[in-house]
Amino acid sequence: MKRGAKQNPYSQDKIMLAVLSKGGSFTELELGKMLTGKVQRGVRTLIAAARKNGHQIADKPVINSQTKRLNKSYYLETNEKKYIIWARQNGMFNFKVGAPTW
């Protein structure tokens, strides 16, 4: 019986989680440079997938020193209580209130 393709041990999502687990916070562009070697966007899809898989990746706003714009800096929250508070404040648990409608 044949099995599927082997999982790449150096896939981008695993590298991103390893970097975040070491500590510190990184912007999307910094994580993109670490993963691909180029300054590029596209890490947010990896972060969304990791959050869906149960990884406690939170973000905080930081000001980009070059552009003076507000960017998100991502980090791995190790304290579950702090992550739940962050998730509630950032709309991760938005439920419809009231009686169900048909």
C-alpha positions in Angstrom: 0.0 0.0 0.0 1.4 3.4 -1.0 1.4 6.3 1.3 1.2 10.0 0.3 4.2 12.2 -0.2 6.5 12.7 2.7 6.1 16.0 4.7 8.9 18.4 4.0 10.7 18.9 7.3 11.8 22.4 6.1 8.4 23.7 4.9 7.7 27.4 5.4 5.1 26.9 8.1 7.4 24.7 10.2 10.3 27.2 9.8 8.0 30.1 10.8 6.8 28.2 13.9 10.4 27.4 14.9 11.4 31.1 14.5 8.4 32.3 16.6 9.0 29.6 19.3 12.5 31.0 19.9 10.9 34.2 21.2 10.6 37.7 19.9 8.2 39.3 17.6 8.5 39.8 13.9 6.6 41.8 11.2 5.3 40.2 8.1 8.2 41.5 6.0 10.8 40.2 8.5 9.2 36.7 8.5 9.0 36.8 4.7 12.7 37.5 4.5 13.5 34.7 6.9 11.4 32.2 5.0 12.2 33.1 1.4 15.4 35.2 1.5 13.5 38.2 -0.1 11.5 41.0 1.5 8.0 40.0 0.5 4.5 39.7 1.9 2.4 36.5 2.1 3.2 35.2 5.6 -0.3 36.1 6.9 -1.7 33.1 5.1 0.7 30.9 7.0 -0.2 32.6 10.3 -3.9 32.1 9.6 -3.4 28.4 8.9 -1.2 28.0 12.0 -3.9 29.7 14.1 -6.5 27.3 12.7 -4.3 24.4 13.7 -4.2 25.7 17.3 -1.0 27.6 17.5 -1.3 30.6 19.8 0.1 33.3 17.4 -0.8 36.8 18.6 0.1 40.2 17.1 0.7 43.7 18.4 0.8 47.0 16.5 4.3 48.5 15.8 5.3 51.6 13.9 7.6 50.9 10.9 10.6 53.1 11.3 11.1 53.5 7.5 7.5 54.2 6.4 6.1 55.5 9.7 3.1 53.3 9.1 1.4 50.9 11.6 2.3 47.3 11.0 1.5 44.1 12.9 4.3 42.3 14.7 3.6 38.6 15.3 4.7 36.5 18.2 3.9 33.2 19.9 2.0 33.7 23.1 3.0 31.0 25.6 0.4 31.9 28.3 -2.9 30.5 27.3 -4.9 33.0 29.4 -3.2 36.0 27.8 -3.8 34.5 24.4 -7.6 34.0 25.1 -7.8 37.6 26.3 -6.0 38.8 23.2 -8.2 36.7 21.0 -11.4 38.1 22.6 -10.2 41.7 22.2 -9.3 41.1 18.5 -12.6 39.5 17.5 -11.6 35.9 17.2 -14.6 34.8 19.2 -17.4 36.8 17.6 -20.7 34.9 18.1 -24.1 36.0 17.0 -26.2 36.8 20.1 -30.0 36.4 20.4 -32.5 33.9 19.4 -31.8 31.7 16.3 -33.5 32.8 13.1 -34.7 30.4 10.5 
